[in-house]
Amino acid sequence: MVWRRLLVPSTCTLHELHGVIQIAMGWQGIHLYQFCLRFCCYGSWELAASSPGLCSTRVGSGLPT
């Protein structure tokens, strides 16, 4: 298992956070990504188009949206 701890400013957008994670993990930007916050999901449009129901639970609550 690999762990990395990242410190980002609170003004960091999810798009910027994606870039930070890509660099920290040594990835090349080819991974689909999705961040789910409360009732909204943000991320790769390809992921949303291919699996519209993928993010069907609220983060931290375990309750369906």
FENVENPE-V546952 format. One record per backbone hydrogen bond with DSSP energy under -1.0 kcal/mol. NH is the residue of the N-H (numbers start at 1). CO is the residue of the C=O. E is the energy in kcal/mol with one decimal. If there is no record, write none. Layout:
nh:NH co:CO e:E
nh:NH co:CO e:E
This chain:
nh:12 co:9 e:-1.9
nh:17 co:13 e:-2.7
nh:18 co:14 e:-2.2
nh:19 co:15 e:-1.7
nh:20 co:16 e:-2.3
nh:21 co:17 e:-2.6
nh:22 co:18 e:-2.4
nh:23 co:19 e:-2.1
nh:24 co:20 e:-2.8
nh:25 co:21 e:-2.3
nh:27 co:22 e:-2.2
nh:35 co:42 e:-3.5
nh:37 co:40 e:-2.8
nh:40 co:37 e:-2.4
nh:42 co:35 e:-2.9
nh:44 co:33 e:-2.6
nh:48 co:44 e:-1.7
nh:49 co:45 e:-2.3
nh:50 co:46 e:-1.9
nh:51 co:47 e:-2.1
nh:54 co:51 e:-1.9
nh:56 co:54 e:-1.2
nh:58 co:63 e:-2.2
nh:62 co:58 e:-1.3
nh:65 co:56 e:-1.6
